[in-house]
Amino acid sequence: MMRRRVLFMAVGFQVVVLLFMVTSSYALDQFGKVITIQTEAYDTEDVFYGDYVDISYVAETVRPENWFVTEGVKSNQRIYVLLTPDEQGVYHLKAASDREMSAESDDVVIVARYRYQDQEQVHHIDLGLDRYHPHYEQQDEIESSQERMLVMIALSPWGQKKIVEVENVQVEP
């Protein structure tokens, strides 16, 4: 009798976890804030992964004047990135820190991971949104262009994030 109860509890727990995983994506669409971020130039050719775009963002490069981190940052350490919108509504990096920051008005904070520092003291981070699988209609348009893109990202209040849409446009650097 006890084994049966433990088995039912284990199965019930797994069902609850699966339901949470499925509904969290839908909840992100309902309750998330959508922001637009500019990408770097990109390359779309990869034989192994098929039709996807490997995206790198302008906001993943942090200049020293925007870097507010204590010494001794390690690879893959959590970094909080403060983004602020410009006049067109495109979000740009305002600050990066290893301490939690609060966003004011239209600003947003995204959790990223630290990668490395180059010779010019520029820090590189990973926003965790680097792969996008385009819809069938978008594949030819994205593959035919090597320009920058605008990426719409949904951010949830609980920290989840996902790419909603990619717009292939020429953006001034």
N, C-alpha and C positions, 0 to 999 in steps of 0.2 A: 504494500500500500504506500509506503514511504517512497519507494523508488518511482512508482507511477506519478506521484505528486511532484517529485523533483524533475522528472522527465517533462511533465506538462509545464512546469515553471520555466525550464530551459527552452522549450519550444516557444512558449509565449514570449519570453524575452527576445528571442531571435526575430519573431514576427514584429514585435514593437520596434526593434532596431531597424528592420527593413522598411517598415512604414514611415519611420522618421526620416530615413535617407531619401525615400521617394517624395514625401511631402515637403521636405526642406527646400528642394529645388523649386517647387511650385510656390512656396511661401516667399522665396527670394524674388520671384517675378512679381508677387503681389505687394510685398512690403519693402523691397529693396530700392535704394536710390540709384538712378542710372546716371553715370558720368561719362564723359568722352575724354580719351587720352590719345595723344599723338604717338605714332610709332616711328622707329628708325626705318631706313630702307630695308627691305627684306628679300629673302631668297625662298622660292617656293618648290624647288626641286629636291625630292627625296625618294629614292627608289623603294626603301624599306617600309616607310610609314604611309605611303599612298598619298591621297589628296588632302594635304593639310598645309597650313602656313605656319612657319616658325617665326613668331613675332618677338621683337625686342622693342621696348618703349624708350622714349626720350627720358622719361622719369626714372629709368633704372640707372642712369648715370648721375652721380651726385658730386657736384663740385665742392671743394673744401669750404667755401663760404656758406654752404647749406648743410654741412655735416656737423651735427651736435652730439657726438658719441664719445663716451669715455674711452680711454686708451685700452688696447688689448682686445679689439674686436676679433672674434673667431669666425671662420667660415661656417655658414649656415646658421649663424646667430640671428635671432629675431630683431628686426629693425622696424620702427614705426615711421611711416612716410606721410608727411602732411602735404596735401595737394590743394591748390587754389585755382579757381577758374579765371580765364581772361575774358575779354569783352565778347568773344565769339562763343564762350561756354566750354572751351577746351581746357582741361585741367593740366596744370604744370606743377612740378616739384617746388615746394617752398622750403621744406626742411626735412631732415632725416635724423632720427635719434634712436638710441637703445632704450630710452624711457618713454612711457606712454605719454602721448600728447592729446590735448583736447582741440577739437575743431571749432572754429568760430564761423558764424553765418553760413556761407556756402562752401566753406572748406570741408574736406573729408580726410580721414586718416585710414591708411591701408597698412596692413601688416605684411612685411616682405622678409626676405632672407638675405643676409650678407653673403657676397661672393668673394670679392678681392679688391685690392687697391693697386692701381697701375703706377708707372714711373712718374706721372705728372700729378700724383697725389689725388687723383680722381677715384672715388669709390664706386664700385659696381654692385648693384643689388638685384634681386630677382623678385618680381611681383607675384610670381606663381601663375601667370596667365599667358604662357608663351606658346601654346598650341591652339590653333583654331582650325576646325574642319568645316570648310565652306559648303554651302548648299550647292547642289548641282548647277543651278543657274549662275552662281557667282564664280565657279571654278575658272572658266575661260577668262573672265574679266580680271581676276586676281593674278592668274598665271601670265597674262600678257603684259603686266605692268610691274615695274620695279620701283615704283614711287612710294612715298609714305602713305600711311592710311590713318584714318580716324577710327578708333575702336570704342564702342559703347559697352561699358561694364556695369553690371548690376552689383551693388554692395548692400549686404544685409546688415541690420543692426547687431546681429550676433557674430559677425566676422566672416561670413561666407561671401565668396565673390565668383562671378562667372562672366564670360564674354557673351553679350547679347547679340551684337551686330557689328559688322565690319564694313566701313565705307571706304572705297578705294578712290581717293581724291588727291590732287596735288596740293600740298600744304607748304606754305613758306617756312623755311627753317628757323 
